[in-house]
Protein backbone atom coordinates (compact mmCIF):
# COMPACT_ATOMS: atom_id res chain seq x y z
CA UNK A 1 0.00 0.00 0.00
CA UNK A 2 1.37 3.42 -0.96
CA UNK A 3 2.02 5.44 2.13
CA UNK A 4 4.34 7.82 3.95
CA UNK A 5 6.17 6.69 7.07
CA UNK A 6 7.92 8.50 9.89
CA UNK A 7 10.10 7.08 12.64
CA UNK A 8 10.33 7.33 15.51
CA UNK A 9 6.82 8.43 16.46
CA UNK A 10 8.02 9.73 19.82
CA UNK A 11 11.51 10.72 20.91
CA UNK A 12 12.74 12.08 24.24
CA UNK A 13 16.41 13.01 24.36
CA UNK A 14 18.85 15.14 26.29
CA UNK A 15 20.32 18.46 25.24
CA UNK A 16 23.29 18.25 22.89
CA UNK A 17 22.42 14.93 21.32
CA UNK A 18 22.45 14.42 17.57
CA UNK A 19 19.20 13.05 16.18
CA UNK A 20 17.83 12.00 12.83
CA UNK A 21 14.14 11.85 12.07
CA UNK A 22 13.31 9.42 9.31
CA UNK A 23 10.74 9.90 6.56
CA UNK A 24 10.04 7.52 3.71
CA UNK A 25 7.28 7.36 1.12
CA UNK A 26 6.22 4.64 -1.26
CA UNK A 27 4.00 6.80 -3.44
CA UNK A 28 6.66 7.63 -6.00
CA UNK A 29 6.34 11.35 -5.31
CA UNK A 30 9.23 13.57 -6.33
CA UNK A 31 8.45 16.40 -3.91
CA UNK A 32 8.88 16.07 -0.16
CA UNK A 33 8.50 18.49 2.73
CA UNK A 34 9.20 18.88 6.44
CA UNK A 35 6.88 20.92 8.65
CA UNK A 36 7.15 21.90 12.29
CA UNK A 37 4.01 22.28 14.37
CA UNK A 38 3.53 23.14 18.05
CA UNK A 39 0.32 21.97 19.80
CA UNK A 40 -2.68 23.96 18.64
CA UNK A 41 -0.58 26.05 16.31
CA UNK A 42 -0.10 26.40 12.57
CA UNK A 43 2.06 24.28 10.31
CA UNK A 44 5.39 25.87 9.42
CA UNK A 45 7.42 24.67 6.45
CA UNK A 46 11.08 24.20 7.42
CA UNK A 47 12.55 22.23 4.49
CA UNK A 48 11.52 20.96 1.10
CA UNK A 49 12.94 18.97 -1.77
CA UNK A 50 11.82 18.81 -5.38
CA UNK A 51 13.93 15.79 -6.22
CA UNK A 52 17.11 13.86 -5.55
CA UNK A 53 20.01 16.12 -4.49
CA UNK A 54 17.63 19.11 -4.26
CA UNK A 55 16.92 20.68 -0.87
CA UNK A 56 15.77 24.15 0.16
CA UNK A 57 14.95 25.92 3.39
CA UNK A 58 11.36 26.80 4.11
CA UNK A 59 9.71 29.86 5.55
CA UNK A 60 10.55 29.06 9.16
CA UNK A 61 14.21 29.21 10.04
CA UNK A 62 15.41 25.92 11.47
CA UNK A 63 18.75 24.66 12.76
CA UNK A 64 17.99 21.26 11.27
CA UNK A 65 19.38 19.95 7.98
CA UNK A 66 17.98 17.55 5.43
CA UNK A 67 19.24 15.35 2.64
CA UNK A 68 17.64 13.69 -0.38
CA UNK A 69 19.85 10.96 -1.74
CA UNK A 70 16.99 8.66 -2.75
CA UNK A 71 13.59 9.68 -4.08
CA UNK A 72 11.71 7.86 -1.35
CA UNK A 73 13.82 8.99 1.63
CA UNK A 74 14.02 12.48 3.21
CA UNK A 75 15.66 12.42 6.66
CA UNK A 76 15.95 15.44 8.93
CA UNK A 77 18.95 15.85 11.25
CA UNK A 78 19.60 18.00 14.30
CA UNK A 79 23.32 18.06 15.11
CA UNK A 80 22.84 19.29 18.68
CA UNK A 81 19.33 19.20 20.05
CA UNK A 82 18.14 21.93 22.41
CA UNK A 83 14.89 22.36 24.40
CA UNK A 84 13.74 24.96 21.85
CA UNK A 85 13.62 22.14 19.28
CA UNK A 86 10.82 20.46 21.20
CA UNK A 87 7.93 20.21 18.75
CA UNK A 88 6.09 17.91 16.36
CA UNK A 89 7.77 17.31 13.02
CA UNK A 90 5.62 16.31 10.06
CA UNK A 91 6.83 14.95 6.74
CA UNK A 92 4.77 15.20 3.55
CA UNK A 93 5.05 14.39 -0.12
CA UNK A 94 3.29 15.40 -3.31
CA UNK A 95 3.23 15.02 -7.05
CA UNK A 96 3.66 18.42 -8.69
CA UNK A 97 0.94 20.90 -7.59
CA UNK A 98 -1.31 18.17 -6.30
CA UNK A 99 -2.34 17.62 -2.71
CA UNK A 100 0.35 16.82 -0.14
CA UNK A 101 0.08 13.63 1.87
CA UNK A 102 1.35 13.71 5.42
CA UNK A 103 3.03 11.16 7.63
CA UNK A 104 1.94 10.49 11.23
CA UNK A 105 4.57 12.84 12.65
CA UNK A 106 7.42 12.60 15.17
CA UNK A 107 6.86 14.13 18.58
CA UNK A 108 10.27 15.37 19.77
CA UNK A 109 10.97 16.38 23.35
CA UNK A 110 14.41 17.71 24.27
CA UNK A 111 15.16 17.84 27.97
CA UNK B 1 0.98 36.82 -2.17
CA UNK B 2 -1.54 34.02 -1.73
CA UNK B 3 -3.73 34.26 1.37
CA UNK B 4 -6.08 31.76 2.99
CA UNK B 5 -8.42 32.71 5.84
CA UNK B 6 -10.56 30.21 7.72
CA UNK B 7 -13.54 30.97 9.92
CA UNK B 8 -14.61 30.47 12.56
CA UNK B 9 -11.45 29.67 14.52
CA UNK B 10 -13.43 27.31 16.72
CA UNK B 11 -16.91 25.80 16.48
CA UNK B 12 -18.84 23.79 19.03
CA UNK B 13 -21.81 21.79 17.76
CA UNK B 14 -24.26 19.47 19.38
CA UNK B 15 -24.30 16.01 17.88
CA UNK B 16 -26.62 16.14 14.87
CA UNK B 17 -26.40 19.93 14.50
CA UNK B 18 -25.32 20.66 10.93
CA UNK B 19 -23.09 23.61 10.11
CA UNK B 20 -20.46 24.92 7.69
CA UNK B 21 -16.82 25.94 7.89
CA UNK B 22 -15.50 28.68 5.65
CA UNK B 23 -12.23 29.03 3.76
CA UNK B 24 -11.76 32.26 1.82
CA UNK B 25 -8.78 32.64 -0.46
CA UNK B 26 -6.93 35.25 -2.44
CA UNK B 27 -4.69 33.81 -5.12
CA UNK B 28 -3.34 34.96 -8.47
CA UNK B 29 -4.79 31.85 -10.03
CA UNK B 30 -6.37 28.73 -8.61
CA UNK B 31 -4.66 25.39 -9.21
CA UNK B 32 -6.86 23.70 -6.66
CA UNK B 33 -8.02 23.93 -3.07
CA UNK B 34 -7.35 21.17 -0.56
CA UNK B 35 -9.20 20.26 2.63
CA UNK B 36 -7.55 18.32 5.43
CA UNK B 37 -8.61 16.96 8.79
CA UNK B 38 -6.09 16.94 11.64
CA UNK B 39 -6.50 15.13 14.94
CA UNK B 40 -4.38 16.20 17.93
CA UNK B 41 -0.83 14.86 17.73
CA UNK B 42 -1.28 13.46 14.22
CA UNK B 43 -0.47 14.54 10.70
CA UNK B 44 -3.17 16.15 8.55
CA UNK B 45 -5.35 13.66 6.71
CA UNK B 46 -6.25 14.58 3.15
CA UNK B 47 -10.00 14.91 2.53
CA UNK B 48 -10.78 16.66 -0.77
CA UNK B 49 -9.40 18.55 -3.73
CA UNK B 50 -11.58 21.08 -5.53
CA UNK B 51 -10.41 22.58 -8.83
CA UNK B 52 -13.11 24.88 -10.18
CA UNK B 53 -16.02 27.01 -9.04
CA UNK B 54 -19.19 25.00 -8.70
CA UNK B 55 -17.40 21.76 -7.96
CA UNK B 56 -18.58 19.67 -5.01
CA UNK B 57 -17.07 16.62 -3.30
CA UNK B 58 -18.66 14.42 -0.63
CA UNK B 59 -17.38 11.95 1.91
CA UNK B 60 -19.69 10.53 4.54
CA UNK B 61 -21.06 13.52 6.49
CA UNK B 62 -18.75 16.03 4.81
CA UNK B 63 -19.37 17.99 1.62
CA UNK B 64 -16.92 20.52 0.22
CA UNK B 65 -17.97 23.23 -2.23
CA UNK B 66 -16.04 25.89 -4.10
CA UNK B 67 -16.80 29.36 -5.42
CA UNK B 68 -14.43 31.86 -7.03
CA UNK B 69 -13.57 33.37 -3.66
CA UNK B 70 -14.22 30.75 -1.01
CA UNK B 71 -14.83 27.15 -0.14
CA UNK B 72 -17.22 25.67 2.38
CA UNK B 73 -16.99 22.43 4.27
CA UNK B 74 -20.53 21.43 5.17
CA UNK B 75 -20.95 18.96 8.01
CA UNK B 76 -24.31 17.22 8.11
CA UNK B 77 -25.53 15.65 11.35
CA UNK B 78 -22.04 15.56 12.88
CA UNK B 79 -20.94 12.93 15.36
CA UNK B 80 -18.37 13.29 18.17
CA UNK B 81 -15.81 11.46 16.02
CA UNK B 82 -15.93 14.38 13.56
CA UNK B 83 -14.22 16.52 16.20
CA UNK B 84 -10.88 17.69 14.77
CA UNK B 85 -9.17 20.71 13.27
CA UNK B 86 -10.06 21.23 9.61
CA UNK B 87 -7.48 22.91 7.40
CA UNK B 88 -7.71 24.27 3.90
CA UNK B 89 -4.75 25.01 1.65
CA UNK B 90 -3.95 26.24 -1.85
CA UNK B 91 -0.90 25.55 -4.04
CA UNK B 92 0.93 28.40 -5.75
CA UNK B 93 -0.24 29.46 -9.21
CA UNK B 94 2.79 31.05 -10.76
CA UNK B 95 5.24 28.46 -9.56
CA UNK B 96 8.71 29.62 -10.52
CA UNK B 97 9.56 26.19 -9.19
CA UNK B 98 7.59 26.66 -5.97
CA UNK B 99 5.21 23.96 -4.79
CA UNK B 100 4.68 25.24 -1.28
CA UNK B 101 1.11 25.23 -0.02
CA UNK B 102 -0.48 28.22 1.70
CA UNK B 103 -2.46 26.89 4.67
CA UNK B 104 -5.24 28.54 6.61
CA UNK B 105 -4.98 28.55 10.40
CA UNK B 106 -7.74 25.97 10.67
CA UNK B 107 -11.13 25.62 12.32
CA UNK B 108 -11.22 23.54 15.49
CA UNK B 109 -14.50 21.63 15.52
CA UNK B 110 -15.88 20.11 18.68
CA UNK B 111 -19.00 17.94 18.48
CA UNK B 112 -20.67 17.43 21.83
CA UNK B 113 -22.69 14.24 22.45
Interface residues (C-beta under 8 A of the other chain):
Chain A: X6 X31 X33 X39 X42 X43 X45 X48 X50 X58 X59 X88 X90 X91 X92 X94 X96 X97 X98 X99 X100 X101 X102 X103 X104 X105 X107
Chain B: X31 X32 X34 X36 X40 X41 X42 X43 X44 X45 X46 X49 X87 X89 X91 X92 X95 X97 X99 X100 X101 X103 X105 X106
